[in-house]
């Protein structure tokens, strides 16, 4: 009798457990793009639905300083389960499993980061060649970009922000019209006149944070944490991270401030690897939901509206224009 009851219970539980299990994803790492046209070899982590169907939208992801292509699984794998292909290049400053890059980053690291993403935006065929399982599945007409921290600066440049190039003595444009929309996670703010907005220790190497936002275009969603108060970069933090939204006039933008969140916004980098101090499932869920709302709006060509991002499911403030 007991055995029969146990089998009946298992029979009822299996469908429930199967329904609750997340969809499997395919991770190809590293996909290697060889050095070419004066650019270095590029290692890329590719995450996609396990069984891709048709042509899929592509997300270009720029990691933060001291991180790498190996991080951000809580976001990247979620997006893959939702039908996106995510390309995560290792920038020159990529730190994999605690090991610093074999070759020290160049003096224009900020610039090479932007060129890494532009190379991917125009090189999806090379990704398909290196990853045959995705042949014919990458849709160059549906490109999105996401950047965390330093990566937020990288992605903003693709959306039209002009960056001061001290070597050239002028602002340089890297606008990439093929990008349909961008998500900026805890991006750096403006350097200010003579680096006035930067901490004394960061001022000498933060010249790239002199940015002209006059040509910035949306749709862009910026997510910041109200407790992201790292004064090592700016004495104006945490409000400093919202500079792009506050200081630009581009329409079709939203700023979302998550109450109590710090630089990793509740755990966008796996807290088991990084020891993130503000890991919070509700905040992570909010970032996931916000990102999907942005992606769908950007790909459909519809304007961003505050209602698309509410309710957050966690304390926060949504502003759009």
KEBAPA-696837 format. One line per field, with one value per residue: residue in one letter; x, y, z negated of N, C-alpha, C in turn; residue number from 1. Coordinates in nm, 3 decimals. Last residue first. Layout:
<kekols>
type [a  ...]
n.east [X  ...]
n.north [Y  ...]
n.up [Z  ...]
ca.east [X  ...]
ca.north [Y  ...]
ca.up [Z  ...]
c.east [X  ...]
c.north [Y  ...]
c.up [Z  ...]
seq [NUM  ...]
</kekols>
This chain:
<kekols>
type [x  x  x  x  x  x  x  x  x  x  x  x  x  x  x  x  x  x  x  x  x  x  x  x  x  x  x  x  x  x  x  x  x  x  x  x  x  x  x  x  x  x  x  x  x  x  x  x  x  x  x  x  x  x  x  x  x  x  x  x  x  x  x  x  x  x  x  x  x  x  x  x  x  x  x  x  x  x  x  x  x  x  x  x  x  x  x  x  x  x  x  x  x  x  x  x  x  x  x  x  x  x  x  x  x  x  x  x  x  x  x  x  x  x  x  x  x  x  x  x  x  x  x  x  x  x  x  x  x  x  x  x  x  x  x  x  x  x  x  x  x  x  x  x  x  x  x  x  x  x  x  x  x  x  x  x  x  x  x  x  x  x  x  x  x  x  x  x  x  x  x  x  x  x  x  x  x  x  x  x  x  x  x  x  x  x  x  x  x  x  x  x  x  x  x  x  x  x  x  x  x  x  x  x  x  x  x  x  x  x  x  x  x  x  x  x  x  x  x  x  x  x  x  x  x  x  x  x  x  x  x  x  x  x  x  x  x  x  x  x  x  x  x  x  x  x  x  x  x  x  x  x  x  x  x  x  x  x  x  x  x  x  x  x  x  x  x  x  x  x  x  x  x  x  x  x  x  x  x  x  x  x  x  x  x  x  x  x  x  x  x  x  x  x  x  x  x  x  x  x  x  x  x  x  x  x  x  x  x  x  x  x  x  x  x  x  x  x  x  x  x]
n.east [1.135  1.088  1.167  1.093  1.239  1.174  1.137  1.007  0.840  0.786  0.484  0.668  0.762  0.573  0.498  0.676  0.781  0.954  0.790  0.869  1.012  1.049  1.294  1.230  1.043  1.200  1.402  1.253  1.149  1.388  1.486  1.290  1.326  1.594  1.567  1.385  1.536  1.725  1.555  1.476  1.716  2.013  2.328  2.513  2.776  2.910  3.102  3.148  3.044  2.796  2.667  2.713  2.599  2.361  2.269  2.180  2.355  2.618  2.638  2.329  2.000  1.826  1.604  1.699  1.593  1.597  1.524  1.481  1.427  1.330  1.559  1.852  1.991  2.189  2.204  2.046  2.153  2.422  2.421  2.381  2.609  2.598  2.459  2.619  2.907  3.071  3.330  3.412  3.575  3.560  3.306  3.039  2.760  2.483  2.229  2.053  2.172  2.030  1.985  1.861  1.770  1.718  1.640  1.808  2.128  2.354  2.471  2.545  2.723  3.057  3.267  3.521  3.616  3.874  4.023  4.106  4.356  4.354  4.136  4.149  4.230  4.027  3.723  3.553  3.452  3.664  3.811  3.793  3.450  3.343  3.301  2.978  2.950  2.929  2.626  2.449  2.385  2.198  2.087  1.962  1.868  1.966  2.247  2.318  2.457  2.683  2.930  3.163  3.358  3.558  3.679  4.038  4.305  4.410  4.463  4.219  3.909  3.599  3.330  2.984  2.715  2.583  2.572  2.831  2.873  2.731  2.901  3.111  2.976  2.906  3.147  3.196  2.876  2.770  2.566  2.419  2.237  2.103  1.986  1.853  1.981  2.125  2.050  2.166  2.129  2.312  2.472  2.510  2.679  2.927  3.105  3.255  3.051  2.914  3.110  3.122  2.872  2.892  3.037  2.946  2.936  3.203  3.321  3.195  3.310  3.579  3.563  3.522  3.771  3.949  3.884  3.961  4.237  4.464  4.684  4.600  4.647  4.908  4.845  4.698  4.486  4.481  4.261  4.008  3.860  3.982  3.942  3.994  4.091  4.021  3.721  3.575  3.230  2.948  2.640  2.346  2.039  1.714  1.507  1.501  1.733  1.902  1.837  1.941  2.209  2.260  2.202  2.358  2.617  2.820  3.145  3.320  3.420  3.485  3.624  3.765  3.492  3.215  3.144  2.897  2.728  2.483  2.233  2.018  1.732  1.747  1.576  1.490  1.572  1.809  1.816  1.919  1.975  2.311  2.613  2.952  3.230  3.523  3.827  4.009  4.329  4.330  4.346  4.453  4.305  4.291  4.300  3.998  3.770  3.652  3.454  3.560  3.219  2.884  2.605  2.259  2.022  1.698  1.459  1.425  1.153  0.882  0.806  0.927  0.780  0.528  0.573  0.653  0.437  0.277  0.453  0.505  0.253  0.244  0.455  0.355  0.134  0.265  0.402  0.189  0.083]
n.north [5.946  5.810  5.650  5.468  5.344  5.086  4.769  4.520  4.501  4.696  4.683  4.875  4.912  5.017  5.260  5.440  5.347  5.381  5.322  5.043  4.857  4.600  4.615  4.777  4.618  4.396  4.513  4.622  4.386  4.256  4.432  4.411  4.144  4.151  4.336  4.195  3.975  4.108  4.193  3.945  3.824  3.979  4.073  4.266  4.182  3.906  3.711  3.598  3.343  3.356  3.559  3.628  3.948  4.043  4.099  4.351  4.530  4.578  4.809  4.798  4.900  5.068  5.079  5.133  5.343  5.381  5.586  5.573  5.740  5.893  6.167  6.322  6.490  6.412  6.412  6.206  5.981  6.002  6.005  5.806  5.778  5.986  5.910  5.790  5.975  6.191  6.118  5.827  5.604  5.562  5.564  5.393  5.355  5.257  5.273  5.278  5.166  5.182  5.136  5.282  5.215  5.370  5.381  5.704  5.861  6.138  6.372  6.485  6.397  6.365  6.308  6.202  5.958  5.947  6.022  5.879  5.884  6.093  6.038  5.857  5.988  6.181  6.100  6.326  6.565  6.701  6.673  6.909  6.890  6.541  6.271  6.125  5.782  5.434  5.233  5.021  4.916  4.989  4.861  4.973  4.897  4.831  4.897  5.010  5.247  5.330  5.577  5.681  5.978  6.173  6.500  6.557  6.481  6.235  6.169  6.199  6.190  6.178  6.032  6.063  5.841  5.657  5.397  5.326  5.455  5.293  5.071  5.177  5.251  4.995  4.874  4.977  4.865  4.662  4.679  4.553  4.583  4.413  4.360  4.248  4.201  3.975  3.700  3.378  3.130  3.036  2.839  2.745  2.535  2.645  2.884  3.007  3.098  3.266  3.461  3.562  3.677  3.890  4.131  4.372  4.338  4.270  4.521  4.668  4.550  4.627  4.904  4.945  4.854  5.033  5.260  5.200  5.159  5.301  5.181  4.827  4.585  4.337  4.007  3.833  3.969  3.787  3.553  3.518  3.407  3.653  3.971  4.190  4.409  4.377  4.173  3.895  3.919  3.752  3.740  3.556  3.524  3.465  3.322  3.293  3.167  3.385  3.536  3.361  3.368  3.639  3.672  3.484  3.507  3.694  3.587  3.535  3.760  3.952  4.209  4.440  4.639  4.453  4.356  4.388  4.198  4.200  3.982  3.918  3.721  3.453  3.270  2.928  2.806  2.619  2.457  2.607  2.955  3.059  3.229  3.245  3.433  3.490  3.648  3.769  3.891  4.245  4.418  4.449  4.264  4.010  3.718  3.515  3.451  3.166  3.087  2.894  2.819  2.806  2.674  2.656  2.573  2.444  2.613  2.522  2.336  2.325  2.109  1.906  1.919  1.843  1.583  1.460  1.444  1.230  1.020  1.032  0.949  0.688  0.575  0.588  0.420  0.177  0.152  0.125  -0.120]
n.up [2.009  1.676  1.376  1.088  0.792  0.545  0.386  0.609  0.817  1.001  1.200  1.443  1.693  1.856  1.751  1.866  2.194  2.500  2.819  3.035  3.183  3.112  2.991  2.770  2.632  2.569  2.412  2.193  2.083  2.014  1.815  1.615  1.539  1.437  1.231  1.067  0.992  0.834  0.627  0.524  0.435  0.373  0.262  0.188  0.209  0.375  0.418  0.666  0.675  0.569  0.706  1.040  1.103  1.017  0.751  0.681  0.816  0.785  0.633  0.447  0.342  0.208  0.476  0.797  1.040  1.376  1.640  1.992  2.304  2.520  2.596  2.470  2.315  2.021  1.744  1.641  1.772  1.697  1.411  1.229  1.081  0.893  0.671  0.471  0.592  0.578  0.569  0.752  0.694  0.425  0.327  0.403  0.351  0.418  0.319  0.527  0.841  1.175  1.514  1.802  2.128  2.434  2.780  2.794  2.843  2.823  2.893  2.649  2.460  2.435  2.154  1.978  1.923  2.003  1.780  1.558  1.452  1.269  1.094  0.894  0.665  0.631  0.806  1.028  1.104  1.219  1.452  1.593  1.556  1.555  1.598  1.539  1.423  1.518  1.466  1.367  1.683  1.958  2.257  2.574  2.916  3.168  3.352  3.592  3.550  3.336  3.279  3.193  3.208  2.993  2.933  2.926  2.910  2.949  2.683  2.554  2.660  2.515  2.692  2.737  2.758  2.927  2.854  2.818  2.576  2.403  2.387  2.229  1.996  1.916  1.858  1.610  1.538  1.806  2.095  2.389  2.692  2.981  3.312  3.552  3.785  3.755  3.590  3.612  3.739  3.921  3.685  3.435  3.456  3.535  3.452  3.642  3.810  3.636  3.599  3.857  3.877  3.706  3.716  3.636  3.364  3.308  3.348  3.153  2.928  2.961  2.960  2.687  2.592  2.701  2.547  2.288  2.327  2.412  2.313  2.280  2.018  2.028  2.106  1.951  1.695  1.377  1.243  1.139  1.348  1.557  1.634  1.905  2.034  2.300  2.277  2.399  2.500  2.517  2.663  2.655  2.809  2.663  2.540  2.271  2.213  2.249  2.022  1.826  1.881  1.812  1.536  1.401  1.532  1.498  1.632  1.834  1.949  1.645  1.427  1.409  1.516  1.669  2.015  2.251  2.488  2.730  2.822  3.094  3.192  3.435  3.673  3.585  3.273  3.085  2.813  2.602  2.664  2.568  2.534  2.577  2.512  2.695  2.746  3.013  3.093  3.185  3.498  3.749  3.900  3.645  3.449  3.452  3.212  3.057  2.792  2.510  2.516  2.536  2.397  2.419  2.162  2.064  1.862  1.517  1.380  1.352  1.504  1.359  1.124  1.225  1.324  1.069  0.887  0.964  0.938  0.666  0.571  0.673  0.533  0.271  0.289  0.331  0.091  -0.091  0.000]
ca.east [1.104  1.104  1.152  1.102  1.175  1.252  1.134  1.104  0.846  0.921  0.556  0.603  0.857  0.637  0.414  0.695  0.687  0.957  0.857  0.771  1.014  0.920  1.283  1.329  1.005  1.079  1.435  1.330  1.057  1.300  1.562  1.313  1.200  1.555  1.658  1.347  1.416  1.768  1.622  1.375  1.641  1.872  2.251  2.371  2.726  2.833  3.078  3.197  3.179  2.882  2.723  2.684  2.716  2.373  2.327  2.108  2.210  2.582  2.690  2.465  2.090  1.914  1.630  1.656  1.678  1.534  1.616  1.427  1.515  1.318  1.432  1.795  1.855  2.161  2.281  2.023  2.011  2.386  2.457  2.263  2.581  2.686  2.386  2.565  2.828  2.931  3.272  3.355  3.567  3.692  3.372  3.184  2.831  2.607  2.338  2.057  2.136  2.131  1.947  1.973  1.728  1.815  1.598  1.745  1.993  2.302  2.424  2.451  2.601  2.958  3.179  3.476  3.483  3.774  3.993  3.963  4.330  4.461  4.131  4.101  4.309  4.164  3.806  3.623  3.356  3.614  3.794  3.922  3.560  3.335  3.421  3.066  2.899  2.999  2.733  2.547  2.375  2.318  2.065  2.072  1.841  1.827  2.202  2.255  2.313  2.655  2.788  3.163  3.227  3.552  3.581  3.901  4.267  4.367  4.570  4.327  4.033  3.718  3.429  3.117  2.796  2.605  2.443  2.763  2.942  2.680  2.776  3.138  3.043  2.801  3.076  3.278  2.986  2.772  2.696  2.411  2.364  2.086  2.098  1.794  1.884  2.199  1.979  2.195  2.037  2.182  2.473  2.429  2.546  2.835  3.007  3.326  3.155  2.846  3.063  3.241  2.902  2.811  3.103  2.964  2.816  3.099  3.368  3.168  3.166  3.543  3.591  3.418  3.647  3.951  3.859  3.823  4.149  4.331  4.648  4.662  4.562  4.844  4.904  4.839  4.516  4.484  4.389  4.108  3.889  3.912  4.007  3.922  4.107  4.163  3.795  3.671  3.374  3.026  2.783  2.427  2.177  1.818  1.518  1.392  1.610  1.908  1.805  1.798  2.137  2.285  2.131  2.219  2.525  2.686  3.049  3.273  3.312  3.520  3.538  3.799  3.635  3.275  3.162  3.028  2.742  2.626  2.272  2.152  1.796  1.728  1.677  1.482  1.474  1.768  1.771  1.977  1.883  2.195  2.506  2.824  3.141  3.382  3.760  3.897  4.240  4.381  4.280  4.513  4.289  4.275  4.348  4.143  3.783  3.771  3.452  3.552  3.320  3.003  2.715  2.384  2.086  1.844  1.494  1.453  1.295  0.953  0.757  0.972  0.923  0.545  0.536  0.744  0.541  0.218  0.391  0.611  0.304  0.143  0.462  0.478  0.113  0.175  0.477  0.279  0.000]
ca.north [6.064  5.797  5.778  5.463  5.459  5.156  4.916  4.556  4.385  4.642  4.705  4.867  4.866  4.893  5.144  5.398  5.414  5.336  5.407  5.120  4.997  4.632  4.534  4.820  4.749  4.378  4.441  4.707  4.490  4.198  4.408  4.539  4.186  4.061  4.364  4.324  3.954  4.040  4.292  4.037  3.766  3.987  3.970  4.301  4.215  4.029  3.759  3.733  3.366  3.247  3.590  3.516  3.859  4.016  3.969  4.236  4.534  4.456  4.811  4.845  4.819  4.982  5.122  5.028  5.340  5.303  5.565  5.554  5.689  5.747  6.108  6.223  6.533  6.409  6.510  6.343  6.014  5.994  6.124  5.846  5.674  5.998  5.984  5.706  5.851  6.219  6.162  5.962  5.657  5.547  5.695  5.373  5.475  5.233  5.257  5.397  5.135  5.215  5.088  5.282  5.205  5.331  5.359  5.592  5.826  6.013  6.287  6.558  6.318  6.455  6.255  6.329  5.987  5.896  6.121  5.880  5.784  6.089  6.150  5.809  5.874  6.223  6.099  6.201  6.469  6.746  6.558  6.874  6.976  6.681  6.312  6.215  5.912  5.548  5.291  5.090  4.871  5.028  4.855  4.945  4.947  4.873  4.860  4.877  5.253  5.207  5.542  5.538  5.913  6.070  6.396  6.585  6.616  6.308  6.156  6.292  6.117  6.260  6.020  6.090  5.924  5.794  5.467  5.270  5.505  5.428  5.061  5.115  5.354  5.093  4.832  5.026  4.945  4.682  4.700  4.566  4.593  4.488  4.369  4.263  4.311  4.101  3.801  3.509  3.167  3.077  2.884  2.866  2.507  2.592  2.809  2.947  3.008  3.147  3.382  3.497  3.562  3.774  4.004  4.355  4.386  4.168  4.405  4.701  4.533  4.485  4.838  4.983  4.791  4.895  5.259  5.241  5.046  5.337  5.311  4.942  4.665  4.452  4.129  3.801  3.943  3.909  3.569  3.583  3.327  3.525  3.893  4.075  4.406  4.372  4.294  3.937  3.917  3.818  3.736  3.656  3.477  3.554  3.321  3.372  3.089  3.274  3.588  3.395  3.242  3.589  3.745  3.505  3.397  3.742  3.628  3.420  3.692  3.887  4.092  4.334  4.629  4.558  4.332  4.441  4.228  4.220  4.080  3.903  3.848  3.500  3.373  3.051  2.796  2.745  2.421  2.477  2.845  3.058  3.159  3.251  3.332  3.524  3.531  3.798  3.776  4.126  4.391  4.524  4.408  4.052  3.855  3.537  3.527  3.249  3.099  3.020  2.905  2.779  2.765  2.613  2.665  2.433  2.558  2.619  2.339  2.428  2.240  1.931  1.947  1.972  1.692  1.470  1.544  1.364  1.044  1.064  1.081  0.785  0.585  0.659  0.562  0.229  0.163  0.240  0.000]
ca.up [2.090  1.822  1.444  1.234  0.859  0.647  0.378  0.505  0.728  0.996  1.074  1.312  1.593  1.901  1.721  1.727  2.105  2.361  2.720  2.960  3.225  3.175  3.114  2.868  2.683  2.651  2.535  2.283  2.128  2.116  1.938  1.682  1.598  1.546  1.342  1.125  1.073  0.955  0.712  0.577  0.545  0.336  0.333  0.184  0.077  0.386  0.283  0.642  0.727  0.521  0.575  0.950  1.109  1.161  0.785  0.628  0.836  0.858  0.769  0.464  0.426  0.129  0.339  0.705  0.921  1.269  1.530  1.858  2.199  2.519  2.554  2.562  2.350  2.164  1.819  1.595  1.784  1.838  1.489  1.308  1.181  1.009  0.774  0.578  0.590  0.601  0.442  0.753  0.829  0.487  0.339  0.408  0.307  0.493  0.222  0.441  0.704  1.074  1.381  1.708  1.988  2.334  2.642  2.726  2.888  2.768  3.003  2.735  2.479  2.494  2.259  2.037  1.871  2.097  1.883  1.592  1.556  1.369  1.188  1.024  0.711  0.662  0.687  1.000  1.048  1.089  1.365  1.531  1.599  1.519  1.529  1.612  1.459  1.458  1.549  1.281  1.545  1.886  2.113  2.482  2.783  3.155  3.218  3.597  3.576  3.410  3.290  3.223  3.217  3.097  2.905  2.969  2.872  3.068  2.783  2.522  2.687  2.533  2.584  2.791  2.669  2.972  2.866  2.934  2.695  2.429  2.464  2.359  2.076  1.945  1.979  1.721  1.485  1.661  2.032  2.243  2.620  2.858  3.220  3.418  3.784  3.750  3.668  3.555  3.631  3.971  3.824  3.447  3.401  3.636  3.372  3.530  3.863  3.690  3.485  3.802  3.964  3.664  3.740  3.781  3.432  3.299  3.426  3.293  2.953  2.946  3.087  2.782  2.548  2.751  2.691  2.311  2.298  2.461  2.257  2.344  2.107  1.963  2.159  1.979  1.836  1.458  1.312  1.056  1.229  1.556  1.527  1.851  1.889  2.263  2.313  2.297  2.529  2.412  2.695  2.586  2.812  2.713  2.685  2.329  2.198  2.345  2.155  1.828  1.903  1.947  1.640  1.359  1.565  1.531  1.530  1.757  2.020  1.771  1.451  1.316  1.489  1.589  1.872  2.211  2.345  2.709  2.721  3.037  3.158  3.298  3.651  3.662  3.382  3.148  2.947  2.634  2.637  2.657  2.463  2.648  2.454  2.675  2.689  2.924  3.083  3.118  3.371  3.640  3.922  3.784  3.469  3.464  3.335  3.080  2.938  2.584  2.455  2.618  2.369  2.481  2.255  2.080  1.992  1.623  1.417  1.277  1.544  1.495  1.120  1.160  1.416  1.182  0.868  0.961  1.069  0.762  0.537  0.715  0.678  0.306  0.260  0.434  0.215  -0.101  0.000]
c.east [1.111  1.076  1.175  1.077  1.199  1.172  1.224  1.105  0.946  0.929  0.694  0.504  0.797  0.723  0.475  0.617  0.704  0.855  0.853  0.841  0.912  0.915  1.152  1.315  1.100  1.034  1.313  1.354  1.128  1.202  1.472  1.384  1.214  1.429  1.623  1.435  1.372  1.650  1.670  1.438  1.538  1.788  2.107  2.285  2.576  2.761  3.001  3.180  3.235  3.026  2.811  2.747  2.693  2.500  2.336  2.161  2.138  2.432  2.646  2.509  2.227  2.012  1.716  1.700  1.622  1.633  1.542  1.543  1.437  1.421  1.440  1.662  1.786  2.018  2.256  2.088  1.986  2.240  2.409  2.294  2.460  2.652  2.465  2.496  2.739  2.844  3.122  3.299  3.516  3.692  3.511  3.254  2.982  2.702  2.472  2.170  2.149  2.080  2.062  1.921  1.854  1.745  1.713  1.704  1.939  2.160  2.370  2.395  2.503  2.835  3.081  3.398  3.439  3.632  3.887  3.925  4.184  4.432  4.233  4.115  4.270  4.247  3.950  3.704  3.422  3.519  3.737  3.909  3.686  3.457  3.416  3.188  3.001  2.935  2.806  2.658  2.485  2.297  2.197  2.025  1.951  1.794  2.063  2.204  2.243  2.504  2.767  3.020  3.241  3.417  3.575  3.809  4.128  4.333  4.537  4.439  4.149  3.840  3.551  3.216  2.936  2.683  2.461  2.631  2.876  2.746  2.718  3.013  3.067  2.855  2.962  3.210  3.066  2.895  2.681  2.551  2.338  2.221  2.062  1.904  1.819  2.107  2.050  2.137  2.060  2.085  2.331  2.423  2.454  2.694  2.899  3.235  3.226  2.946  2.996  3.206  3.025  2.837  3.023  3.022  2.824  2.973  3.263  3.211  3.131  3.396  3.563  3.438  3.533  3.825  3.855  3.786  4.005  4.236  4.510  4.618  4.638  4.762  4.835  4.914  4.665  4.517  4.387  4.242  4.002  3.956  3.927  4.004  4.036  4.185  3.940  3.739  3.455  3.174  2.858  2.574  2.263  1.952  1.621  1.407  1.490  1.781  1.807  1.757  1.986  2.207  2.139  2.137  2.383  2.589  2.910  3.168  3.250  3.397  3.572  3.712  3.661  3.424  3.225  3.043  2.885  2.645  2.424  2.180  1.925  1.794  1.646  1.595  1.469  1.672  1.722  1.940  1.945  2.097  2.379  2.723  3.005  3.309  3.618  3.832  4.132  4.282  4.327  4.449  4.341  4.259  4.338  4.177  3.930  3.762  3.561  3.528  3.456  3.112  2.837  2.491  2.214  1.897  1.646  1.492  1.319  1.099  0.836  0.929  0.976  0.692  0.555  0.703  0.627  0.326  0.329  0.554  0.413  0.190  0.361  0.489  0.236  0.151  0.390  0.355  0.087]
c.north [6.028  5.931  5.755  5.603  5.449  5.268  4.982  4.708  4.403  4.514  4.639  4.752  4.859  4.831  5.012  5.272  5.357  5.416  5.345  5.202  5.083  4.775  4.561  4.745  4.794  4.510  4.431  4.637  4.584  4.301  4.352  4.517  4.318  4.110  4.276  4.358  4.084  4.016  4.229  4.143  3.861  3.935  3.968  4.199  4.242  4.058  3.889  3.782  3.499  3.267  3.478  3.540  3.753  3.938  3.940  4.101  4.407  4.431  4.690  4.821  4.884  4.899  5.020  5.065  5.239  5.292  5.492  5.535  5.669  5.686  5.956  6.171  6.434  6.457  6.511  6.446  6.159  6.031  6.117  5.964  5.708  5.898  5.995  5.782  5.853  6.093  6.188  5.998  5.800  5.601  5.683  5.506  5.457  5.351  5.228  5.391  5.258  5.174  5.115  5.236  5.196  5.323  5.310  5.487  5.711  5.988  6.153  6.472  6.381  6.371  6.363  6.293  6.131  5.920  6.077  5.980  5.781  5.990  6.137  5.914  5.825  6.109  6.132  6.213  6.338  6.647  6.592  6.761  6.943  6.758  6.455  6.251  5.995  5.677  5.402  5.155  4.935  4.996  4.886  4.948  4.902  4.932  4.917  4.832  5.118  5.199  5.422  5.488  5.767  6.000  6.300  6.473  6.655  6.454  6.236  6.286  6.214  6.171  6.105  6.097  5.940  5.884  5.616  5.341  5.451  5.487  5.199  5.114  5.301  5.209  4.925  4.991  5.005  4.763  4.724  4.587  4.616  4.493  4.457  4.256  4.332  4.222  3.936  3.618  3.306  3.124  2.914  2.918  2.627  2.563  2.754  2.861  2.934  3.048  3.255  3.414  3.488  3.653  3.882  4.218  4.363  4.210  4.294  4.585  4.567  4.463  4.688  4.911  4.821  4.820  5.116  5.230  5.080  5.217  5.356  5.072  4.786  4.533  4.248  3.923  3.922  3.877  3.696  3.605  3.385  3.443  3.764  3.998  4.289  4.359  4.280  4.063  3.946  3.812  3.817  3.634  3.589  3.479  3.415  3.388  3.162  3.189  3.476  3.446  3.265  3.461  3.676  3.586  3.421  3.631  3.658  3.456  3.581  3.829  4.036  4.212  4.521  4.536  4.452  4.431  4.270  4.268  4.083  4.017  3.825  3.636  3.443  3.147  2.930  2.720  2.549  2.431  2.712  2.951  3.172  3.167  3.352  3.405  3.570  3.667  3.805  4.010  4.256  4.503  4.491  4.203  3.891  3.684  3.563  3.318  3.202  2.997  2.835  2.875  2.721  2.718  2.603  2.534  2.550  2.549  2.441  2.440  2.352  2.069  1.979  2.013  1.830  1.579  1.565  1.473  1.183  1.096  1.124  0.928  0.686  0.679  0.644  0.378  0.221  0.261  0.126]
c.up [2.239  1.890  1.592  1.290  1.008  0.709  0.482  0.500  0.616  0.914  1.077  1.313  1.452  1.792  1.763  1.696  1.965  2.280  2.581  2.852  3.155  3.225  3.187  3.000  2.793  2.711  2.627  2.416  2.225  2.170  2.048  1.815  1.673  1.617  1.462  1.244  1.139  1.048  0.843  0.667  0.606  0.453  0.281  0.260  0.073  0.255  0.281  0.500  0.680  0.567  0.518  0.813  1.004  1.193  0.933  0.668  0.793  0.859  0.852  0.609  0.435  0.209  0.265  0.564  0.823  1.154  1.419  1.760  2.071  2.425  2.556  2.510  2.442  2.190  1.968  1.688  1.749  1.858  1.633  1.400  1.269  1.119  0.904  0.692  0.465  0.605  0.455  0.615  0.830  0.629  0.399  0.434  0.302  0.470  0.289  0.340  0.616  0.937  1.285  1.572  1.903  2.199  2.553  2.827  2.804  2.819  2.954  2.848  2.579  2.528  2.305  2.162  1.902  2.050  1.982  1.697  1.601  1.481  1.301  1.133  0.848  0.718  0.726  0.871  1.008  1.024  1.228  1.430  1.519  1.566  1.481  1.529  1.534  1.505  1.475  1.362  1.462  1.738  2.045  2.337  2.688  3.019  3.196  3.460  3.575  3.434  3.381  3.246  3.258  3.092  3.024  2.924  2.917  3.037  2.909  2.626  2.668  2.548  2.616  2.676  2.729  2.880  2.892  2.961  2.822  2.554  2.494  2.446  2.217  2.026  2.014  1.854  1.600  1.622  1.884  2.189  2.472  2.787  3.100  3.313  3.650  3.750  3.653  3.646  3.573  3.865  3.871  3.590  3.415  3.584  3.464  3.442  3.752  3.748  3.534  3.679  3.914  3.752  3.698  3.815  3.583  3.375  3.424  3.383  3.097  2.981  3.080  2.915  2.649  2.707  2.746  2.459  2.328  2.446  2.301  2.277  2.162  2.062  2.093  2.030  1.858  1.603  1.397  1.122  1.146  1.435  1.511  1.749  1.825  2.113  2.266  2.349  2.403  2.447  2.591  2.618  2.753  2.719  2.745  2.481  2.259  2.336  2.260  1.966  1.902  1.975  1.774  1.458  1.518  1.570  1.587  1.653  1.938  1.838  1.589  1.328  1.386  1.570  1.801  2.060  2.313  2.565  2.713  2.939  3.080  3.276  3.519  3.631  3.455  3.264  3.015  2.774  2.679  2.612  2.545  2.571  2.520  2.613  2.651  2.879  2.980  3.130  3.316  3.505  3.806  3.789  3.617  3.484  3.349  3.216  2.970  2.733  2.450  2.572  2.450  2.450  2.308  2.180  2.005  1.752  1.528  1.318  1.476  1.541  1.259  1.159  1.356  1.281  0.991  0.956  1.076  0.899  0.634  0.689  0.732  0.456  0.299  0.415  0.326  0.030  0.000]
seq [321  320  319  318  317  316  315  314  313  312  311  310  309  308  307  306  305  304  303  302  301  300  299  298  297  296  295  294  293  292  291  290  289  288  287  286  285  284  283  282  281  280  279  278  277  276  275  274  273  272  271  270  269  268  267  266  265  264  263  262  261  260  259  258  257  256  255  254  253  252  251  250  249  248  247  246  245  244  243  242  241  240  239  238  237  236  235  234  233  232  231  230  229  228  227  226  225  224  223  222  221  220  219  218  217  216  215  214  213  212  211  210  209  208  207  206  205  204  203  202  201  200  199  198  197  196  195  194  193  192  191  190  189  188  187  186  185  184  183  182  181  180  179  178  177  176  175  174  173  172  171  170  169  168  167  166  165  164  163  162  161  160  159  158  157  156  155  154  153  152  151  150  149  148  147  146  145  144  143  142  141  140  139  138  137  136  135  134  133  132  131  130  129  128  127  126  125  124  123  122  121  120  119  118  117  116  115  114  113  112  111  110  109  108  107  106  105  104  103  102  101  100  99  98  97  96  95  94  93  92  91  90  89  88  87  86  85  84  83  82  81  80  79  78  77  76  75  74  73  72  71  70  69  68  67  66  65  64  63  62  61  60  59  58  57  56  55  54  53  52  51  50  49  48  47  46  45  44  43  42  41  40  39  38  37  36  35  34  33  32  31  30  29  28  27  26  25  24  23  22  21  20  19  18  17  16  15  14  13  12  11  10  9  8  7  6  5  4  3  2  1]
</kekols>
